[in-house]
Amino acid sequence: MQASNLESIVPCVLAKAFRNFKLIFDVRDLWGMNSSNSGSFMMRTFKAMERWAAARVDGIVLSQGILDRTGLYFGKKVRSRIPIVQVLNVPGQDIAGQFSPPDTNGIRLNFSGHISYVRNAQAIIDLAAEKPEVKVDVVGEIRDEKLRSSLELLPNIKLYGHLPFGQAMELLQKANLISVMYDTNTEVAVVSSANKMFEAMMMSRPYVASKDGFPGIIAEQYGLGWAIPYGNSQALIELISKLLANPAQIESAAKKGREIYRDNFTWDRQKANLILLYKYVAEKEKTEFISYGGWNRILGTVL
């Protein structure tokens, strides 16, 4: 059985005491990390429950990218006893073959997903106001009416609303810079391997991310994008000014992004990790563990 998040894993762990089945904890967003107020009583309670449940499963699937941070979160008992694999939020199908390299004539920024201030929407607004020559495509649902009104005021921002995946990818192809600037005041956003970063890499598009979060670390480590402090509008404006003056940097980062995606982040690689865990838990295959990022029982490969 495979369960995800606190509301499903706790009853499954309780049922496991009375039924003979194997249980895998598929971790997407840990409740105890999902708040800027992580020291509150509620967040500490969620953390304790997640650690209790994780110590009683047969395997863990982590979509998070910073393994040492999640290792500290779960605690020594979990990271030393429970086998884990890393299965990141990469696209299920590589569709980049039908798309072209990025246009380096000016800046067209793509801001997609759950459109909100906690994904640095204010920096996008400030950039568009300061740099009217920059085009911004905003793709996704906007529930905050104040935010919607602020975006609508700027003529160089175009709102598309929610689009089917294919159309969203077509707009991603038209951009030459992707926004992945999530709120790094929230622990879960720091470790998150956002699917938008992998879509950008797959499509050979560089991205700008929040500094110290997983997308930002990957961008800086491999030279496939840029990382700026979360909430710092001036840092984004300065970056765009630099790229407008040096468009070759966009082309170089785009090329590196595609190379790193191909070598490290394809779905075939993530799927192989998942299958390996299934085989191990089902006692169909024994594999030696490796240690990485504070975890002592990792199956398969990690970045």
C-alpha positions as CSV (number, residue, x, y, z in Angstrom):
1,M,0.0,0.0,0.0
2,Q,1.2,3.5,-0.8
3,A,0.0,6.5,1.3
4,S,0.7,10.2,1.0
5,N,0.8,12.9,3.6
6,L,-0.4,12.9,7.2
7,E,-4.1,12.4,6.7
8,S,-3.6,9.0,4.9
9,I,-0.4,7.7,6.4
10,V,-1.6,7.6,10.1
11,P,-4.7,5.4,9.5
12,C,-2.6,3.2,7.2
13,V,0.0,2.7,9.9
14,L,-2.7,1.9,12.4
15,A,-4.3,-0.6,10.0
16,K,-0.9,-2.2,9.4
17,A,-0.8,-3.4,13.0
18,F,-3.8,-5.6,12.2
19,R,-3.2,-6.5,8.5
20,N,-0.2,-8.0,6.8
21,F,0.7,-5.6,4.1
22,K,3.8,-3.5,3.1
23,L,3.4,0.3,3.4
24,I,5.2,3.0,1.5
25,F,5.1,6.6,2.6
26,D,5.0,8.8,-0.5
27,V,6.1,12.2,0.8
28,R,5.1,15.3,-1.2
29,D,4.5,18.2,1.2
30,L,5.3,17.4,4.9
31,W,2.6,19.1,7.0
32,G,5.1,19.9,9.7
33,M,7.3,21.8,7.3
34,N,4.5,23.6,5.5
35,S,4.4,26.9,7.5
36,S,6.6,29.9,8.1
37,N,5.6,29.4,11.7
38,S,7.2,26.0,12.0
39,G,7.7,26.4,15.8
40,S,4.0,26.6,16.6
41,F,2.3,23.9,18.6
42,M,0.3,22.7,15.6
43,M,3.4,22.4,13.4
44,R,5.3,20.6,16.1
45,T,2.4,18.2,16.5
46,F,2.3,17.5,12.8
47,K,6.1,16.9,12.8
48,A,5.9,14.5,15.7
49,M,3.1,12.5,14.0
50,E,5.0,12.4,10.7
51,R,8.1,11.2,12.4
52,W,6.1,8.6,14.3
53,A,4.4,7.3,11.2
54,A,7.6,7.3,9.0
55,A,9.4,5.1,11.5
56,R,6.7,2.4,11.0
57,V,6.6,2.1,7.3
58,D,8.5,-0.2,5.0
59,G,9.9,2.4,2.6
60,I,9.8,6.2,1.9
61,V,9.5,8.0,-1.5
62,L,10.9,11.5,-1.2
63,S,10.1,14.2,-3.9
64,Q,12.2,16.7,-2.0
65,G,15.6,17.7,-3.4
66,I,17.6,18.7,-0.3
67,L,18.1,15.3,1.5
68,D,20.1,16.6,4.5
69,R,17.2,18.9,5.5
70,T,14.6,16.2,5.3
71,G,17.0,13.8,7.1
72,L,17.2,16.2,10.0
73,Y,13.4,16.7,9.9
74,F,12.6,13.0,10.1
75,G,15.2,12.2,12.7
76,K,17.9,9.6,13.3
77,K,15.6,6.6,13.7
78,V,13.9,7.1,10.3
79,R,17.0,7.9,8.3
80,S,19.0,5.0,9.7
81,R,16.3,2.3,9.5
82,I,13.8,3.0,6.7
83,P,14.9,2.5,3.0
84,I,14.2,5.5,0.8
85,V,14.3,6.6,-2.8
86,Q,14.2,10.0,-4.4
87,V,11.5,10.5,-7.0
88,L,11.5,14.1,-8.1
89,N,8.6,16.0,-9.8
90,V,10.0,15.7,-13.4
91,P,7.7,15.6,-16.4
92,G,6.4,12.1,-17.3
93,Q,7.2,12.6,-21.0
94,D,10.0,14.4,-22.7
95,I,8.4,16.7,-25.2
96,A,11.2,19.1,-25.9
97,G,12.1,17.6,-29.3
98,Q,9.4,19.6,-31.0
99,F,10.5,23.0,-29.6
100,S,13.1,25.6,-30.6
101,P,15.9,27.3,-28.7
102,P,15.0,30.4,-26.8
103,D,14.8,33.8,-28.5
104,T,17.4,36.1,-26.9
105,N,16.0,39.3,-28.3
106,G,14.7,40.9,-25.1
107,I,13.2,39.3,-22.1
108,R,9.9,37.3,-22.0
109,L,9.3,36.0,-18.5
110,N,6.9,33.1,-17.8
111,F,5.1,33.1,-14.4
112,S,3.0,29.9,-14.1
113,G,1.3,27.7,-11.6
114,H,-0.6,28.8,-8.5
115,I,-0.3,32.6,-8.9
116,S,0.2,34.2,-5.5
117,Y,2.3,36.6,-3.5
118,V,4.1,33.7,-1.8
119,R,5.5,32.8,-5.2
120,N,7.0,36.3,-5.4
121,A,4.3,37.9,-7.5
122,Q,5.2,41.3,-6.1
123,A,8.7,41.1,-7.6
124,I,7.1,40.3,-10.9
125,I,4.8,43.4,-10.6
126,D,7.7,45.6,-9.6
127,L,9.8,44.3,-12.5
128,A,7.1,44.9,-15.1
129,A,6.6,48.5,-13.8
130,E,10.3,49.3,-13.8
131,K,11.0,47.6,-17.2
132,P,8.1,48.2,-19.6
133,E,10.1,46.5,-22.4
134,V,10.0,43.2,-20.5
135,K,7.0,41.0,-21.4
136,V,5.5,38.8,-18.7
137,D,3.1,35.8,-19.4
138,V,1.0,34.9,-16.3
139,V,-0.5,31.4,-16.6
140,G,-2.7,29.9,-14.0
141,E,-5.5,30.6,-11.6
142,I,-5.4,33.9,-9.5
143,R,-7.6,33.6,-6.5
144,D,-6.4,36.9,-4.9
145,E,-8.5,39.7,-6.5
146,K,-6.0,42.4,-5.2
147,L,-3.2,40.5,-7.0
148,R,-5.3,40.1,-10.2
149,S,-6.0,43.9,-10.2
150,S,-2.3,44.7,-9.7
151,L,-1.3,42.5,-12.6
152,E,-4.0,43.8,-14.9
153,L,-2.8,47.4,-14.4
154,L,0.4,46.7,-16.3
155,P,0.2,46.6,-20.1
156,N,3.3,44.4,-20.5
157,I,1.7,41.6,-18.3
158,K,-0.7,39.3,-20.1
159,L,-3.0,37.0,-18.1
160,Y,-3.9,33.6,-19.6
161,G,-5.7,31.9,-16.8
162,H,-5.7,28.2,-16.4
163,L,-4.6,26.4,-19.6
164,P,-4.3,22.7,-20.7
165,F,-0.8,21.3,-20.3
166,G,0.0,21.5,-24.0
167,Q,-0.9,25.1,-24.3
168,A,1.0,25.9,-21.2
169,M,4.1,24.3,-22.6
170,E,3.7,26.3,-25.9
171,L,3.8,29.5,-23.8
172,L,6.8,28.2,-21.9
173,Q,8.5,27.7,-25.2
174,K,7.9,31.3,-26.2
175,A,9.5,32.6,-23.0
176,N,13.3,32.8,-22.4
177,L,13.2,33.0,-18.6
178,I,11.0,31.1,-16.2
179,S,10.0,32.2,-12.6
180,V,10.5,29.6,-9.8
181,M,10.7,32.1,-7.0
182,Y,8.9,30.3,-4.1
183,D,8.7,31.5,-0.5
184,T,11.9,30.2,1.2
185,N,10.6,31.3,4.6
186,T,8.6,28.1,4.4
187,E,10.7,25.0,5.0
188,V,8.8,22.8,2.6
189,A,9.5,25.3,-0.2
190,V,13.2,25.2,0.5
191,V,13.5,21.5,0.0
192,S,10.8,21.3,-2.8
193,S,11.8,20.1,-6.2
194,A,9.3,22.2,-8.1
195,N,8.0,20.7,-11.3
196,K,8.3,24.1,-13.1
197,M,12.1,24.0,-12.8
198,F,12.2,20.6,-14.5
199,E,9.8,21.7,-17.2
200,A,12.0,24.7,-17.8
201,M,15.1,22.5,-18.1
202,M,13.3,20.0,-20.3
203,M,12.3,22.9,-22.7
204,S,15.8,24.4,-22.7
205,R,14.7,27.5,-20.8
206,P,16.7,29.0,-17.9
207,Y,14.9,30.0,-14.8
208,V,15.2,32.4,-11.9
209,A,14.6,30.9,-8.4
210,S,14.8,31.8,-4.8
211,K,18.2,31.7,-3.3
212,D,19.0,28.7,-1.0
213,G,15.9,26.7,-2.1
214,F,16.5,23.5,-4.1
215,P,15.8,25.1,-7.6
216,G,18.1,27.9,-6.7
217,I,20.9,25.5,-5.6
218,I,20.6,23.5,-8.8
219,A,20.5,26.7,-11.0
220,E,23.7,28.0,-9.4
221,Q,25.5,24.7,-9.2
222,Y,25.1,23.9,-12.9
223,G,24.9,27.4,-14.4
224,L,21.4,26.8,-15.8
225,G,19.7,29.7,-14.2
226,W,19.9,32.3,-11.5
227,A,19.0,32.6,-7.8
228,I,18.0,35.8,-6.0
229,P,16.9,36.5,-2.4
230,Y,13.2,35.8,-2.0
231,G,11.1,39.0,-1.9
232,N,13.9,41.2,-3.3
233,S,12.4,43.0,-6.2
234,Q,15.5,45.0,-6.8
235,A,17.6,41.9,-7.2
236,L,15.2,40.7,-9.9
237,I,15.3,44.0,-11.7
238,E,19.1,44.0,-11.6
239,L,19.3,40.5,-13.0
240,I,17.0,41.3,-15.9
241,S,19.1,44.4,-16.6
242,K,22.2,42.2,-16.8
243,L,20.5,39.7,-19.1
244,L,19.2,42.4,-21.4
245,A,22.8,43.6,-21.7
246,N,24.2,40.1,-22.1
247,P,21.7,38.0,-24.0
248,A,24.3,35.3,-24.6
249,Q,24.0,34.3,-20.9
250,I,20.4,33.2,-21.6
251,E,21.5,31.0,-24.5
252,S,24.3,29.4,-22.4
253,A,22.1,28.7,-19.4
254,A,19.3,27.3,-21.6
255,K,21.8,24.8,-23.2
256,K,23.1,23.7,-19.8
257,G,19.6,23.2,-18.5
258,R,18.7,20.8,-21.2
259,E,22.0,18.9,-20.7
260,I,21.5,18.5,-17.0
261,Y,17.8,17.5,-17.4
262,R,18.9,14.8,-19.9
263,D,21.7,13.5,-17.7
264,N,20.0,13.6,-14.3
265,F,16.3,14.4,-14.3
266,T,14.4,12.2,-16.9
267,W,11.4,10.3,-15.8
268,D,13.1,7.0,-16.7
269,R,15.7,7.6,-14.0
270,Q,13.0,8.5,-11.4
271,K,10.8,5.6,-12.4
272,A,13.8,3.2,-12.0
273,N,14.3,4.4,-8.4
274,L,10.6,3.9,-7.6
275,I,10.6,0.3,-9.1
276,L,13.7,-0.5,-7.1
277,L,12.0,0.4,-3.9
278,Y,8.9,-1.7,-4.8
279,K,11.1,-4.7,-5.6
280,Y,13.0,-4.3,-2.3
281,V,9.9,-3.9,-0.2
282,A,8.2,-6.9,-1.9
283,E,11.4,-8.9,-1.2
284,K,11.9,-9.5,-5.0
285,E,15.3,-7.9,-5.1
286,K,18.0,-7.1,-2.6
287,T,20.1,-4.0,-3.2
288,E,23.0,-2.5,-1.3
289,F,22.2,0.8,0.5
290,I,24.2,3.9,0.1
291,S,24.5,6.9,2.5
292,Y,23.9,10.5,1.3
293,G,22.6,13.7,2.8
294,G,22.2,12.3,6.3
295,W,20.3,9.2,5.0
296,N,21.9,5.8,5.6
297,R,19.5,3.6,3.6
298,I,19.1,5.0,0.2
299,L,18.3,2.7,-2.7
300,G,19.4,3.5,-6.2
301,T,21.0,6.8,-7.4
302,V,20.8,10.4,-6.2
303,L,21.9,13.6,-7.8
